[in-house]
C-alpha cells in the first residue's frame, strides 16, 4: 500500500530558491503552521488540500510536483 506524502526535497529546493531558507520562513510566507509543516516535511502527515494550495500558490508548484508516494 502506498501513502501520499509531501515531496519535501522539491518543496525545500524551490523554497530556498525563492529566499525561504528555513521551514519557519516557509511557514511565514504560506500561512501553514510550523507544526503542520514539520509533520509534512518529516513524512508523518499527509498534506490537506488547503495546505497544497497555499504551498503551490506561493512557490508556483502543481499538486503533482508537491506530492509523492511512499510505501506504507
MONORRA-V968823 format. One record per residue. N is the residue number from 1. SS is DSSP state (H for helix, E for strand, L for the rest). D_FIRST is the distance of its C-alpha to the first C-alpha in Angstrom with 1 decimal. Layout:
# MONORRA-V968823
n->(N N)
ss->(SS SS)
d_first->(D_FIRST D_FIRST)
This chain:
# MONORRA-V968823
n->(1 2 3 4 5 6 7 8 9 10 11 12 13 14 15 16 17 18 19 20 21 22 23 24 25 26 27 28 29 30 31 32 33 34 35 36 37 38 39 40 41 42 43 44 45 46 47 48 49 50 51 52 53 54 55 56 57 58 59 60 61 62 63 64 65 66 67 68 69 70 71 72)
ss->(L E E E E E L H H H H H H H H H H L L L L L H H H H H H H H L L L H H H H H H H H L L L L L L L H H H H H H H H H H H L L L H H H H E E E E E L)
d_first->(0.0 3.8 6.8 10.1 12.9 16.5 17.7 20.2 22.1 22.9 24.0 26.0 27.7 28.8 29.8 32.0 33.5 34.5 36.1 33.6 33.4 31.9 29.1 32.1 33.4 30.2 30.3 34.0 33.8 30.8 31.3 27.8 28.6 28.4 26.3 23.6 23.9 23.6 20.4 19.0 20.4 19.1 15.5 15.9 15.7 14.5 17.6 19.5 21.1 24.5 23.5 22.2 25.5 27.5 26.0 26.1 29.7 31.0 29.6 29.6 25.9 23.8 20.5 19.0 20.7 19.7 15.9 13.3 9.6 8.5 6.1 5.6)
